[in-house]
Amino acid sequence: MNKRLALIDMGTNTFHLLITEVDENGQLQDIVRTQLPVRLGQGGISNGAIAPEAYERAMKTLKDFRKQIDEYGVETVRAMATSMVRNASNGEDFIKDIYKQTDIQVEVIDGEREAELIYYGVRSAGVLNEQTALIMDIGGGSVEFILCNNQEKFWKRSFEIGAQRLMDQFFEQDPIPAGSIEAEKRFLAEKLQPLTEAVARYKPTVLVGSSGTFDTLCDIDALSKGDNARRLVQPAASTLTIADFYKIHQELLHKTHAERLAIPGMLEMRVDMIVLASIAVDFVLQQYSLQEIRVSAYALKEGVLQLALRAL
């Protein structure tokens, strides 16, 4: 008997819906895989509350998700909320309101749990091997780091330094001036001290990026080389050379909003945040002397799926 599951990841910037069918042999068939720029953190992340406009956008999106879930006769629904909701003064009311209006029960997960679920999602993409890797998942509200290989997690931590927070703090001019870039890097060096200590202990050689920032970097790279196939079917695992990353990074730093938007592969919902996220990627590569970038299209919701499959 086939079973259908729906996974919802309510990120600070993007809401994801994955509806998948599992057959009796445990084989998966994706039915719906969608992401929408809800921007839950916009206008409120820095003062710790979900702003009214963001609240409305979220509710409208979740009602639409509910329609699709019902349409496909889904039996199991798992919804996760992360950084923005767990830190918002009106987060609890928001969760109650969602249940009242959509009958979706949302689980608010802490940063440690988020990092753990991301690990299982990334592992299921087949991007890890026996080498020690540093997973970096850049959200709008938080960034998760996991030191691991394909067998185990050695260390994990969530830091409230997501791209929306960095943007509110450091993106005052466009293109971003050198002084702001340096200020962001100093801020990261201070905030990521526990990661720096863990990296010294576990010595990763590979950066594994998961999240929309890395997907977009891979899309830009592929299209710059005339590879249009990636747009049709996004692979679970990709690679991005260090040189190709830096080529894109320099473009992002020196272009204006309009010029970045014109880059083939750029998404409007990432056009500004990706500048701050790219600086964070540069910081991590340089600070920890990482030699390779791999990219996982799978993250939190696929991690939830992996654990849900075990329970079936």
N, C-alpha and C positions, 0 to 999 in steps of 0.2 A: 504493500500500500504506500503510495507516494505521499510525502508530507510537504507542506509549504510553510516557510518561515519568513517573517519580515524583520529586518534589522534597521533601526533608525539611530543615526549618530547625529545628535544635536550639537554641532560645534559652535564656537564663538563667531565664526565667519560663515561657515557652510553647513547646511543640513543635508544628510545623505539618507537615501532609502535604498535598501537592497531587499528584493523579494526573490527567494530562491526555492527550488523544489529539490527534495532529496528522495531518490528512489530506494527500493529495498536493499540495494547493494551499497548504499551510501554515496552514490554518484550525485553530483550537484549540477543543476541546470538553472542558470540565472534567468529570471523572468523580467525583472525590473532592476535597473541600476541607474540611479539618478542623483544628481547633486544640485542644490539650489543656493544662490547667494543671499541667505537670509540676513546676514550681518547683525546677529543678535547683540554683539558688543558695541555696535556703532552708537555713539552719543551717550553711552552709559558706562562703558567698562572702567573708565578712569575714576568715576565717582561711585562705583560699586552698586549700581542698580540697572535693571533692564529698562531702557527708555521706552515710552509709550509706542512710538512708531515701530521699533524693533519687536516689541511685544505683539503688535498687530500682525506684522509680517510673519512672525513665527507661528501664530495661531492659524493664519490663512494657509500656510504651507502644511502644517500638521493635519488640517482638515482635508486638504488635497491628498496627503499620504493615506489618511484613513479611507478615503474613497477607493484608492487603488488597492489597498489591503483587502477591503470588502469585495471588490470586483474580482479579485483573484482567489477568493475563498481561503485566505491564509488562516492556519490554525494557531500558530504561535507568533506573538509579537514581542520583540525586545527593543526597548527604547532607552538610550543612554544620553544623559546630559553631562557636560564637562565643565571646564573652567568658568565660563561666564555665569552659569546657573549656580554652581557651587559657591561662588563668591558674592552673588547678588543679594542685596537686602530683601528684594521682593521675589527671590528664587522659589521659596516655598509656596507662595501664593500662585506663582506662575505654574508650578507643577500641578497644584490642585485644580487650577483653571483648565489646564490641558485635559486632565482626566474628566472633568465635568463636560467639556465641549466636544471631546473626541473619543472618550473611552480608552485613551492610550495611557497606560501606567508607565511613567517615566522613572527610571532609576538614576539618581544623581550619584556619580562615582567620584571618588577622590583621586588625586594625582597618582598615587601608588598603583591603584587598581587600573587606571587608564594606561599607565606604562606597561603593566602586565598584559593587558588585553592587546595592546599594540604589538607586543612581542609575538604573541600567538598568531596574530594576523600576518605580520611580516614573515614569520617562519613558514606559514602556509603558502606564501608566494614563491617559495623555492629560491630565495635570494641569499640565504645564509649557508655557510658550509662550516668546516672545522676551524677556520680562521676566527680569531676574536674580532668582532665587529662592534662599532658604535652606531646604534640606531638613533636617528634624530627625527622626531616627528614635530613639525612646526605647526601649531594651531594659532588661532587668533588670540586666545587668552593665555595658553600655556605651551611650553615646549617640553616634550618627554625625551629623556635620554636613557638608553638601555645598553649596557655592556654585556655581550652574549656571544654564543655561537649557535649552530643549529641543534645542539643538544640541551643547552641550559642557559639560564640567565645568571650573570655573575653579580650584577649591580643595576639598580634602576632608580630613577628619580624624576619627578615632575617639577618644573620651575615656572612660576607665573611671569613669564617674559615673552608671551606670544606676540605675533606680528602686529595685532591691533594695538596692544599696549606699547610696543616699541614705536609704532607710528605716532601715537598720541604724544609720546615723550620726545622723539628725535626728528620728526619730519615736519620742519617748520618752513622749509624752502624747497622748491622743485626747479631744477635738479638738486639733489641733496648736497649741501656743501661739505668740504673735507672735514671741517670742524665737527659737524654732526656725526659723520662716520666715525671719527676718532672717539667722540663722546659715547656712542653706542658700544664701541669695542671696549672702552674702559669699564662701562657699566656691566657688560657681559663677563669681563675678566673677574670682576668682583662677585657677581651673582653666581657664577659657575665654579666657584672655588671647590665645592664638594666634588664636582665632576672632574676637575683638574686632578684632584688627589686620587680619584678612582682610576682615571686614565693612566696615571703614573704606575698604579699597581697592576692593572690588567693588560696594558699595552696593546690596544686595538690597532689594526693596520688599515681597516676598511671603514669608510663612512657609508651607512645604509640610510638613505633618505626615504621617509614615507610621509605623505601629505600632499596637498594640492600644489604647494610651492615646487616640490621636486617633480611632480607630474608635468607642471607647466614648463619648467626648465627643460625637461626631456622633449616636450612637444616643440618648443622653440628650436632646440638643437636639431631635431629630426626634419622639421620643415626648412631650416636653413640649408640642409643637405639634399633637399628635394625628395625626402621620404614622406610621402603623404599617407602611406598605409597605416601608420601609427594612429592616425585620427579615426580610422574605421574600426580598428580593434586595438584597444590599449592592452599591451602585454602585462602580465602580472609582475614580471621582473624586467628591468632595463639596466643599462649602464650609461654613465656619462663620464667622459674623460675629464681629468682635472683641467686640461687646456681648454676644452669646450665650455666647461663651467665658467672659467675666467673670461672667456670671450663674451659670453652673455652677461656676466657680472659687470664688466666694464660698460657695456651698453646700458644696462639698467641704471648705473650710477650717473651717467652723463646725459641721459635723455630726459625730456620733459614728459609729463603725463600723456599728452597727445602723441608724442613720438613713441613712447613705450606701447601705447595702445595699438599703434600701427605695426608693431612687430608680429609677423605671422606666428600664430600659436598662443599669443597673449590673450588672457581672459580679462574682461572688464572688471570682474570682481577681485582680481589680484593685482591690478595694474600699479597700485601704490604700495600696498603691503609687501609685495614681492621685493621691493628695494631693500626694506629693513630686514626681511627674511634672508635675502642673498648676502647681506653684510654679516648676518649671524652664521651662515654656512661658511663664508670666507674665514671668519674668526675661528671656527671649529677646525677647519682644514689646516690653518696655519699653526694654531696653538698646540694642536695634538699631532702634527706631522703625519697626517693621513695620506695614503698614497693612491687611493682608489675610491670612486663613488659608484655605488650601486643604488638602484631605486626600486622600491616596492610600491606597486599600485594598491596593495592591500594594507590595511591598518586596523583601526579600532573595531569597526563593524565586522570585519572578517575574523577578528579574534573572538568576538562574542559568538559568531557563527560556529567557530571551531569548538568552543566549549558547549554550545547548545547541541551540537551533533553528538557529542559524547553522552549527553543526557537522554538522547532518543532511544 
